[in-house]
């Protein structure tokens, strides 16, 4: 389902955000001045991931009854059950 909804990029952004947050914590323990940039990068990745999770909601296709179908492959084939 993740492949169909094209959420791999969102999941990867969240995972990279978690890794950047861990890197921030390590840098903060060592009292590095540049650790704040890693925290900003982690926040940017989290926001990007959240927006990418909303992508299927904004660009979902509607059928003739007005219902939203989040499985575009099934809708294109015309085999909606």
C-alpha positions as CSV (number, residue, x, y, z in Angstrom):
1,X,0.0,0.0,0.0
2,X,2.9,2.4,0.7
3,X,4.1,1.8,-2.8
4,X,0.7,2.5,-4.4
5,X,0.3,5.7,-2.4
6,X,3.8,6.9,-3.2
7,X,4.7,7.5,0.5
8,X,8.2,6.1,0.3
9,X,9.7,9.6,0.1
10,X,7.7,10.7,3.1
11,X,8.8,7.7,5.2
12,X,12.4,8.3,4.1
13,X,12.2,12.0,5.1
14,X,10.9,11.0,8.6
15,X,13.6,8.4,9.0
16,X,16.3,10.9,8.0
17,X,14.8,13.4,10.4
18,X,15.1,10.9,13.2
19,X,18.7,10.2,12.2
20,X,19.5,13.9,12.1
21,X,17.8,14.3,15.6
22,X,20.1,11.6,17.0
23,X,23.1,13.3,15.4
24,X,22.0,16.6,17.1
25,X,21.8,14.9,20.5
26,X,25.3,13.5,20.0
27,X,26.6,16.9,18.9
28,X,24.8,18.6,21.8
29,X,26.4,16.3,24.4
30,X,29.8,17.3,23.0
31,X,28.8,21.0,23.2
32,X,29.4,21.8,19.6
33,X,28.2,25.2,18.4
34,X,27.0,23.8,15.0
35,X,24.6,21.3,16.6
36,X,21.8,23.8,16.2
37,X,22.1,23.5,12.4
38,X,21.5,19.7,12.7
39,X,18.4,20.4,14.8
40,X,17.1,22.8,12.1
41,X,17.8,20.2,9.4
42,X,15.9,17.6,11.4
43,X,12.9,19.9,11.8
44,X,13.0,20.6,8.0
45,X,13.0,16.9,7.3
46,X,10.0,16.3,9.7
47,X,8.0,19.1,8.1
48,X,8.8,17.9,4.6
49,X,7.8,14.3,5.5
50,X,4.5,15.6,7.0
51,X,3.7,17.5,3.8
52,X,4.6,14.5,1.7
53,X,2.2,12.3,3.7
54,X,-0.6,14.7,2.7
55,X,0.2,14.4,-1.0
56,X,-2.3,11.5,-1.6
57,X,-5.0,13.4,0.2
58,X,-4.6,16.5,-2.0
59,X,-4.2,14.7,-5.3
60,X,-6.6,11.7,-4.9
61,X,-8.8,11.0,-7.8
62,X,-12.6,11.1,-7.5
63,X,-14.9,8.7,-9.3
64,X,-18.2,9.7,-10.9
65,X,-20.1,9.4,-7.6
66,X,-17.7,11.9,-5.9
67,X,-16.0,9.3,-3.8
68,X,-12.2,9.4,-3.4
69,X,-10.3,6.3,-4.4
70,X,-6.7,6.3,-3.0
71,X,-5.7,3.3,-5.2
72,X,-5.1,4.9,-8.6
73,X,-4.0,1.6,-10.2
74,X,-7.3,0.0,-9.4
75,X,-9.3,3.1,-10.6
76,X,-7.5,3.2,-13.9
77,X,-8.3,-0.4,-14.6
78,X,-12.0,0.2,-13.9
79,X,-12.3,-2.6,-11.4
80,X,-13.5,-0.7,-8.4
81,X,-15.4,-3.0,-6.1
